[in-house]
Amino acid sequence: MEIQRITTAFRSADAALRGGNIRKTAALLGDLAKVESNVVVQWTAALAFIQLRDLITANQLLAKAQAFTHGDSVTMLLRHAAQSLAGSDTAANATWLEITRKYGTDTGVLDLALPLRRIKEFMEMNASCCILMLLHADLYQFAGEPKASQEVYRRIINQQPEWPRPHINYGLALISSGQVDEAVRILERAVSLDPNDAKAALLLGDARMRDGARVETTEPARTKASPELSVTQGIAELKRGNLERARSDFKVARGLAPLNPAPAIGLADVERIDRNYVKAAVHYTDALQLAIRGGYASSEPAIRLSLADVYIAAGRFHEAMEVLETGLKRFPLLMDKWNVRRADAADGLRNPALAEQVLRTALESVEVSDVECAFSIQKRGLIEKCIMTYQLELSKKPVSARRAQIQTALGHIYTTQGDHAAAYAIRLDVAKSRGRGIDWYRAGTAALASQKLIESKDAFRRALASANLPSDVRKALSPELSVPK
């Protein structure tokens, strides 16, 4: 009887969703959650009410889930989503810190093996609905399993082709894995399904900005006013250097969608290029507030870093430090980039001891995957100390994931030092151990720089053969010669 009740409720919820009635879908799942004690049902109903932005009911369901499990990762993630939507920054920060403390891994993803298995077993024994499948796909994404998440997103879209949310989440997953062309296509569909969804427009603008060739060939089409179209036109004009036209397009988008962070980001970018740092800071601050209130967590780190850069450029080092330290609390897995900026702010405050301290924290805790960080180390004369620290860590025989992180950081440092042979040796080891396309590409560039032509071609061919090579890197390689163009 219990299985039949769950199956019937899930089918009815899917039928309501197919008809575009998310409110009825949430009501059906909420009624099911009142009579069922299974925590998966509580998670599903809570997610439906979060989609509906009924955060009071969502929190009631999460409290019930909390009582069943006495604390679990999925309940905490859903609570964080509800807190972000409500604009409860302090509570959201505290929840996210607890999540990363309890379930974070040294590879920068969350350990969600238990709830993923629990959901899978539930669906095999009972039934499924698209809201539950969306939760399943999102958890795969948090757990660093992009192929699994994308497969589930595609299944949802096939079953619910008119529902914008899976298109948006799928687009974000594609951007994260470097599949920008496909992300643009999926997000264009999301925007067409719901032109007023600010997150869809924001992600589409981000995808188009990453896909530089596509943006540059986009001709302004001023036949229909929409926030998404105006943002796209503004990005195109910005890349062409037409600041006044870009400013005008972003202002139009702002008037059409005042709650969308994307136009504010565009206006800030224009003023930043125009070196009007005061106005840029105002627009970035506005965009940051909109992103937090709207729950656009994926865009917040980039906005914070841009705002910090503007403050540093304007000599407002105290404000820069405050923005970065708040960001570090909200996004501890991005510590390397935050701390590079914090070191720059500390330099501006004439505190070299703090600058060295925060940079060492970045070097010794997470992967330094940004060449900028290696240059920052070099500028402060910490190269030898950094190399010795990493070599000592390697001598302790760390786990494979941590070993690859340290080796990747060393590869960047050796490259900036001009020791291409050492960089190739260490990057080749990383590529063999992880097998990622980007690692083989890095090994190829290091081999090419050290005049190892045969080895470089072999590495580039392996990079091209990889399914997860970022699209911009793939475009930079010639399939005939397997060398950078």
Secondary structure as GFF3:
##gff-version 3
##sequence-region A 1 485
A	DSSP	alpha_helix	2	18	.	.	.	ID=ss1
A	DSSP	alpha_helix	22	35	.	.	.	ID=ss2
A	DSSP	alpha_helix	39	51	.	.	.	ID=ss3
A	DSSP	alpha_helix	55	69	.	.	.	ID=ss4
A	DSSP	alpha_helix	73	86	.	.	.	ID=ss5
A	DSSP	alpha_helix	89	103	.	.	.	ID=ss6
A	DSSP	alpha_helix	113	125	.	.	.	ID=ss7
A	DSSP	alpha_helix	130	142	.	.	.	ID=ss8
A	DSSP	alpha_helix	146	159	.	.	.	ID=ss9
A	DSSP	alpha_helix	164	176	.	.	.	ID=ss10
A	DSSP	alpha_helix	180	193	.	.	.	ID=ss11
A	DSSP	alpha_helix	198	210	.	.	.	ID=ss12
A	DSSP	alpha_helix	212	216	.	.	.	ID=ss13
A	DSSP	alpha_helix	227	240	.	.	.	ID=ss14
A	DSSP	alpha_helix	243	256	.	.	.	ID=ss15
A	DSSP	alpha_helix	261	273	.	.	.	ID=ss16
A	DSSP	alpha_helix	277	294	.	.	.	ID=ss17
A	DSSP	alpha_helix	300	313	.	.	.	ID=ss18
A	DSSP	alpha_helix	317	330	.	.	.	ID=ss19
A	DSSP	three_ten_helix	332	334	.	.	.	ID=ss20
A	DSSP	alpha_helix	335	348	.	.	.	ID=ss21
A	DSSP	alpha_helix	352	365	.	.	.	ID=ss22
A	DSSP	alpha_helix	371	379	.	.	.	ID=ss23
A	DSSP	alpha_helix	383	395	.	.	.	ID=ss24
A	DSSP	alpha_helix	400	417	.	.	.	ID=ss25
A	DSSP	alpha_helix	420	434	.	.	.	ID=ss26
A	DSSP	alpha_helix	437	449	.	.	.	ID=ss27
A	DSSP	alpha_helix	453	465	.	.	.	ID=ss28
A	DSSP	alpha_helix	471	475	.	.	.	ID=ss29
###
